[in-house]
């Protein structure tokens, strides 16, 4: 085993070449490699299943509102689970929290797979599955994100977050492609079985890890009071509060289009094939991979806040273009650009939060980020789906883009802090 493999995060912070020259620095840490391998397996399963679930909902109902409702129930689960997950991440062993929640996610995926296989699946099964998986996912997220810091230390943290985003967006390319093939050959149930298998691999990787001691909260407050203290800390710290606001705006307005893509394929592009949906999702993943690689190769650079503002604003402008076209050929590069802007947004927001948060509040702040950026995202899908049901999908997507641009302009005008980060 190499010296780098046994190096502690604290030691990693003390020596070595500057971050700009360490493009793959975080991979020197053995346990981070295991965590990342588990992330790859999980993300492959999630993006494969995303095609199957989206196509299943649309074939069962042919409704943009139902697409929004399934996402909404997942958001409700994440909203309930995130604060608990944050408190668990600060109080208990993060590795164990990840394992328990992954067992729950695997069981849910298998139940849905067998329901589809037996041709007994109903839309309410998907509501319950989304609610349960959202709760488990949100319980898992803060511990997984906080564990990255524990494994690599502060110096290699930006690189680790960027590499995680690279892996996620690589799976956004591969997963939908596999999902499209499975839907057309094995059937929709195949995508759920792949998701369950991904969780099994991820659990094996976590079991092999040797995690370092983690910082604990200083005061032994009651569980609910501990969650409240985390929220108070985030509200008092102007930098943390501003980044959480940007995470909410970009998630609520800038990501809803992803869950509406099945309806976009059917209603706007006039296609009735799951493979077309897979192509669109893969295009977004390819763009996301490029965006994540850009941040990785930039390394430790100044003005991260300015690039973050540019990425979120660009997302809004691209949504205006997506809503204004009904051309499959034109939608591919637009979705690729949206993927790139989204990956840059995700990487920089996560990095700036983790660098600026106090260690004893890390899990709880990351749970707030998870809650505002991801659990409320399905609410945006529900609202967008309801509007699209009564108006039309294209003007709805354009309205999301225009509102996102306006919101970012207000944030930049009202606070110069973001431009100095």
N, C-alpha and C positions, 0 to 999 in steps of 0.2 A: 504493500500500500504506500502511496507517495506521501510526502510531507504535506502536500496541499490537501490531500484527502483527509488528513487528520487535523488540519489547522482549524482552530476555533474561530468563530466570528469575530471575537475581539482581536485575535491575532491578525485576521484578515484586514482589519481596519488600520493596523499599525504599520504595515509595510507593503512593498510591491510597487509596480509601475502605476502611474496615474490612471484613473478610470478610463480616460479617452482611448488608451491603448489596450485596454482589457475588454475586447469585444465579447469574449466568452468567459469572462472572469468568474461568474457565478457557478459555472460548470466545474470549477476546480473543487467544489464542495460535494463530497460523496452523497450526503443525505439530500442535498438540493437536487442532484441528478435523479435520485429515486422519486422525490416529490414531483419533479417535472415529468418523469416517465408516467407516473400515475395520472398526472393532469392530462397528458396526451391521450391516454386510454379513455379517461372520462369524457374529454372533449370530443373525441372521435365518436363515442357512443351518443353523446348529446346531439351533435350536429347531424348524425345519421338519422336519429329518431325525430329530429325537428322536421325533416322532410316527410317522414311517415305520419307523424301526428297532424301536421298542417294539412296534408292531403286527405287524411282520414276525416278530420272535422269538416273540410269543405265538401267531400263526397257524401257525407252523412246529411249535411244541412244546406249546402250551397249558400251560405250566409256569412257575410263579413262580420255581422254582429256576433255570431257564434264563435268565430275566430277570436274576436275580442273578449268574449266571455270566458273561454278556456284560459286565455292569458290572464284575465282578471282574477280568476280563482287561484292561479299560481301566484299572482302578486299578493293576494290576501294571505296565502300561506307564508310567503317571504316576509311580508310586513309583520306578521305575528312572530315568526321565528327569528328574525334578525336581531332584535334587542336581547333575546334570550341567548342567542348564539354569541353575541359580543360579550355578555357577562360570563358565559361559560369559558370563552377563550382567555379571559383575564384571570379566572379563578382556578380552572382545572387544566389537566394535561391536554394540550391541543391535539396531540396525536390520537388520543383516545376519543376525543369529541369527533374528530374526522372519521374514525373507524365506525363508530356507532351510527352516525348519520348516513354513511355510505351503505351500511347494511340496509337501512330503511329505503334508500333510493333504489337499491337492487331489487328488493322485494316488490316495490311499486311497479317497476319496469316489467318484471316477470308476470305480475297479475294482469297488467294491460296486454302483454303479449299473448297470454292464453285466452283472454277475452276476445281479442281480434281473431286468433286462430280458430276459435270455436264459433265464430260468427255470431256472438251474443253481445258484442260491445254496443253500448248506447252512449248518447252524448253526456248523460249524467255520470257515467263511469269516468269520462274524461275530466269532468268538473272535479270529482273527488280525487282522481289521480293527480290532477294539477295542484289542488289544495295541499295534499299530503306531500308531494314532491317539493313544492315550494317551501314548505315548513322545514323539511330535511335539508334542502339546499341552502337555505338561509342560516340554519344552525351550523352547517359545515363551513360556509364561506369565510366568516371572520377568523376562525381558527386556521384555516388554510392560508389566508392572506397574511396573518400575523406570524405564522410559522416560517414564512419566507424570510422575514427579518431575523428570526431566531437562528436560522440555518446559515445565513451568509454574512450577517453583520451589515452595518450601515453603509460602509464604503461600496460593497458590491450589490447593495439593494436595488439601485436603479437598473443595473444590468440584469438582475434576476427578474424584475418585473417586466422589463422589455422582452427577455427571452420567453417568459410565460405567455406574453401577448403574441410573440412569433409562433409559438406552438399552437395556441388557440386558433389563430388565423390560418395556420397550415391545415388544421383539422376542419376549418370552415370550407376549405377547398376539397379535401378528401372526403369528409363525412357526407355532404350532400350528394357527391358523385356516387358513393356507395349506396346512400339512401335511395337515389333515383333508380339505380340498378336493381336493388332489392324490391322496391315497390313494383317494378315491371316484371320481375321474375319470381322470386319467392313469395312476395306479398308484403303488405304493410307490417304484419307481425314480425317479419325479419328485422325491421329497424329497431323494434323494442328489445328483441333478443340480443342484438349487437350492443345496445345501451347497457343491458344487464351485465354482459360479459365485460364491458369496459369498467364497470364498478368492481368486479371481481379482481381484475388486474390491478386497479388502483389500490384496493385493500391489501393486496400482496405486497405492493411497493411500500406502503405505509408501515406494514408489519416489519419490514426489513430495516427501517430507519432507526438511528440512534440519536434521538433529539436531545439538545443541550437543556440545562435548567432554564426555565423561563422566568422573567420578572413577574412577581405577583403584586396585586394591589396592596398598598400599605395598610389600609384600614380594613378590618373585617366587618364591613357593613352588611346589613341584610340584603338579600339578593335583589329585591326591587329597588331599594335605595341605591344600590351600586349602579343599576342601570340609569337611574335619575342623575346620579353624579356624573356619569359619562356624558349625558346630554348637556348638563350644565357646563361642563368643561368645553365641549364643542361650541357652545353658544358664546362663551366668554372669549375664546381665542378667535380673533378676527380672521386670521389666515385660514384656520380650519373651517370656520363658518362659511367663508367665501368659496372655498373649494367644494364644500358639500352642496352649496347652492348651484354651482356650475354643474356638478354631477347630477343633481336633480333635473335641471333644465335640459341638459343634453340627453339624459335618459328618457324623460317624460315626452319630450317633443321630437328628439332626433333619432330614436330607435323604434318607434311604433311601426314604421313602414315595414320592418322585417317580418313581423307577424301577419301583416296584411298581404304579403307577396302571393300566397295561394289565390286570393281574390284578384290580385293584379294580373296574374297569369290568365285566369278565366274570364274576367270582365273587361280588362283593358287590352291584353294581347290576344284575346280570343283563342286561347290554347286550352286543350283538355288533357294534357299529359303531365304526369309527375316529373318526367325527365326535364321538362322546360323549367319547372320550379327549381330543380336541382342545379341546372345551368346558372340560373340567376343567383342562387345562394352561393354557388362556387365562385362566381365572379366577384361577389362581395368579399368572400374569403380570400381570394387572390389579392384584391386590393388591400385588405386588412393585413395580409402578410407583408406586402410592400411597405405599408405605413409603419408596422412594428419594426421592420428591419431598418427603416430610416432613423427611428428613435434609437435603436441599438447601436448603429454606426456613428450617430452623433455623440454618443457617450455622455460625458459630463460637460454640458454646455450651459451658457448663460441664457437668460430670457426664456425659460421654459414656459412661464406664464403667458408671454406673448404668442408663442407657438400654440399653446392651448386655446387661447381666444380665437386665433386664426382657424384652427381645426374645427371648433364648434360652429363658427360663423360659416365656414365653407360647407359644413353639413347642411345648414339651412338653405344655402344657395343651390346645392345639388338636389335637395328635395323639390325645390321649385322646378328644376329641369325634369326630374323623374315624373312629377305630376303632370307636366306639360307634354309628355310624349306617349305615344301608343305603339312605338316601333321597338320590336325585340332587339334589333341590331344596335339601336341607340341606347337602350336601357342597360345593356351589358357594361359599356364603359362608365356610365353614370353610377351603376351599383358598385363597380370596382373602386371608383373614386370615393363613394360613400364609405366603403369598407376601410379605405386608407385613412380617411379623416376620423372615422370612429375608433380605429386602433390607436391613432396618435392621441386622441382625447382620453381614451381609457388608460393608456400607459402613463401619460403625464399626470392625470388627476390622481391616480393611485400612487405614483412616485412622490408627488409633492405632499400628499397627505402623510405617507409613511415617514418621509424625511422630517416633517414638521411636528408630528404628534409626540407627546410624552409617552415613554414606554409603558407606564402603569395604566394608561388609558387606550393603548393601541387596539386591543380587541373591541372595545366598546365604540371607539370612533370608526373603526372599519365596519362595524355592524351598522352604524348610522349611514355610512357611505353606501353600503350594500342596500340598505332599506330605501334610501332616497333615490339611488341611481337605478336599482334593479327591481325592487319590489313594487315601486310606484310606476315603473315603466308599463306593466300590463294595464294599469288604469288609463294611461294614455292610449293604449291599443283599444280598450273598451270604448272610450269616448270617440276615438277616430272611427272605429267600426260602426258605432251608432250613427255618427254623422254621415259616413259613407253610405249607410243603408238608406237614409232618407234623402240625401243629396246626390252624391256620386263620389267614387273613389278618387279620381284624379284631382278635383278641386280640394278634397280633404287633405291629400298629401301636400299640395301646394300651400294650403293654409298652415300646415305644420311647419313647413320651411320658413314661411314669412314670419310666423310667430317666434320661431327660434332665433332668427336674425335680429328681430326687434328686442327680444329678451337679452341677448348678448350685448347689444348696443347699450341698453340700459345699465347692465352690470358694469361695463367698462367705463361709462360716463360717471356712474355713482361711486366707483372705487378705483383709484389708481394703483392699489396694492397688487392686484393681479398682474399688472404689467411689470412689476419689479421682482416677481418670483423667478 
